[in-house]
Amino acid sequence: MSCNKKSLLFGNKVVVILVFLLCLVHSSESLRPLFACNPANGLTRTLRFCRVNVPIHVRVQDLIGRLTLQEKIRLLVNNAAAVPRLGIGGYEWWSEALHGVSNVGPGAKFGGAFPGATSFPQVITTAASFNQSLWEEIGRVVSDEARAMYNGGVAGLTYWSPNVNILRDPRWGRGQETPGEDPVVAGKYAASYVRGLQGNGAGNRLKVAACCKHYTAYDLDNWNGVDRFHFNAKEKIRLLVNNAAAVPRLGIGGYEWWSEALHGVSDVGPGAKFGGAFPGATSFPQVITTAASFNQSLWEEIGRVVSDEARAMYNGGVAGLTYWSPNVNILRDPRWGRGQETPGEDPVVAGKYAASYVRGLQGNGAGNRLKVAACCKHYTAYDLDNWNGVDRFHFNAKVSKQDLEDTYNVPFKSCVYEGKVASVMCSYNQVNGKPTCADENLLKNTIRGQWRLNGYIVSDCDSVDVFFNQQHYTTTPEEAAAASIKAGLDLDCGPFLAIFTEGAVKKGLLTEYDVNLALANTITVQMRLGMFDGNLGPYASLGPRDVCTLAHRHLALEAAHQGIVLLKNSGRSLPLSPRRHRTVAVIGPNSDVTETMIGNYAGKACTYTTPLQGISRYARTLHQAGCAGVACRGNQGFGAAEAAAREADATVLVMGLDQSIEAETRDRTGLLLPGYQQELVTRVAQASKGPVILVLMSGGPIDVSFAKNNPRVAAIIWAGYPGQAGGAAIANIIFGAVNPGKL
């Protein structure tokens, strides 16, 4: 019989156990009763698993095939039960031989002919000899005594030694059992002692079976209220915030939950950083632009590409896997600075966008696995940042139950129901007098209860702090911490819960069980992402070469093509002809911009094509900004712009807004073009000898009825914020290379 490696290549636990036993006990001449296959037993001597000339793996499979399910299960524990009908005895797997055969485990007993065994110095002592041959020889002697005791019927052959944990903390009570703090020394000791114990004979035969323990990152037993079996309360509490602390004793690293991917991986949140092998990521058009395509497959494909780049950056160690996107709030007030981030004013469109983008981001693989974890925000009735003396921290949205259900909650329900989103973020504002992040009906009863969210609920950053310190919803910070967690909040973006949750527990406002429920939701998502798998899983191959690929850049261009909308085209002025319009005046504060095209919550784009650069591919250009920025506070440059328009065969005015006019914390007070922009458009249109095309970059709507009613303005195009390839898309549409169907 040969105990070769092939016999060990079975994943089934019972198989592994039986292989060990066959390799250890076959044909031993002992004083003890034979464990199995006694030649005197007429019932079993003809069974195939007892034939020594048959390969081990064949014998194992034969034996397993004869076992009932109940018998198999009773072999999965240390005190394995006998199987009398097959002539197999019971066996105790747990014996110890850390520095000599020990009776600490139940598998070895001293007494009678074996009153004791040689006790060598404790491991920490012999390790200090730095003598590998000594360590191996000690192992050999211990195995002699172990075999002798086995033959005498008072010990087993499986020894759960050595302990090769690293002594990281010198106060650890079990440090004495280890070879010390040096990983190299510990490794050499482990290999030497194991070789001595096992014998490692021909045909992979074992004298005894050693066991290296306790894998891994274990060097604490009971210290300062923390034991080896549990997260302690302090550890749990530090996992309730976005910058979750590491738990080194359990081998768990720190994790930053906050990353953004509104229309491409972004470095707005601290969870993703650009640089080195990842200088940037594909920046797609802002959401309001791609939503105007009404193309659900496009939305999902953008999500898929963003998730590829996110996974690649995670594999490269520069990003996380939890992305707090998309923003699916309803754009009820067109002046809202964050309207650009949303799919717009229609609840149905917003819901379809939400589900599509989430599916693309998450992958929603087999077995509930996630590629990345999306988060639909900001729940709910949030569409004001800072307007007329009211900011989002003090805004109380008074909403009827019908309006809440028919309008504001529709996209969030779609996120959970259709998109199977892994997270929902509650907002800063109150709804009908109650902070959303402390509203049990909105969180626990609706999101998790009615909609059945399979994931976690996170606060907008510092929302819990806001409803305590600014909204004064609770009297004490501990009450605020308790109110949010009991309402259903699982994770706080901000430090508030890390600071005040322990006090809430001590005051009886909250139980540790409540904290456990919150952690179960966040850790479940991390496990669905594969973060506890010990490897990078099915996306391990993604890396720098999968970011900003040619295909991704083409998709960014196609998304811009599909999102751009024609508002006016008098006399079929569009498309322009490269033959008839050989010189084009390109005018306006947004005519040669880069970052303006990608809007807010954007990262570092792979590349940019400005409107000026795009049009230059079709015609000779005459460029004048006209204004120093979209605020357009003066008209000093208007004369040069008029002169360019007089000379050119056609004029393209690229006007509109940017993040200085509309953004997070920055709502508008009106819908007109800022500053002197309207005057610039009117004067240039009057001066131009050829057709005038007005291109608008904006997130929210702009009132350009003056241009609609001006016969000198031939065409109006809304481009939104068209992304890194926006200039190319604008030019392609103006010159007719692309017709998105809305021109």
Secondary structure, DSSP 8 states (H G I E B T S, - for coil): ----GGGG---SHHHHHHHHHHHHHTT---SS--SS--TT-TTTTTSGGG-TTS-HHHHHHHHHHH--HHHHHTTSSSEE--BGGGTB--EE--BB-SSS-BSSSTT---BTTB--------HHHHHTT--HHHHHHHHHHHHHHHHHHHHTTS--SBB---B-----STT-TTGGGS--S-HHHHHHHHHHHHHHHH---GGG--SSB---B--SS---SEETTEETTS--HHHHHTTSBSEE--BGGGTB--EE--BB-SSS-BSSSTT---BTTB--B-----HHHHHTTT-HHHHHHHHHHHHHHHHHHHHTTS--SBB---B-----STT-TTGGGS--S-HHHHHHHHHHHHHHHH---GGG--SSB--EEEESS---SEETTEETTT-EE---HHHIIIIITHHHHHHHHTT--SEEEE-SSEETTEEGGG-TIIIIIIIIIIS---SEEEESTTHHHHHHHTS--SSSHHHHHHHHHHHT--BBSSSHHHHHHHHHHHTTSS-HHHHHHHHHHHHHHHHHTTTTSSS-GGGTT--GGGSS-HHHHHHHHHHHHHH-EEEEEGGG--S--TTT--EEEEESTTTT-SGGGG-SS---BS----HHHHHHTTSEEEEE--SSSTT----TTHHHHHHHHHHSSEEEEEEE--TTTSBTTB--S-SS-STTHHHHHHHHHHH-SS-EEEEEE-SS----HHHHT-TT--EEEE--S--TTHHHHHHHHHTTS---S--
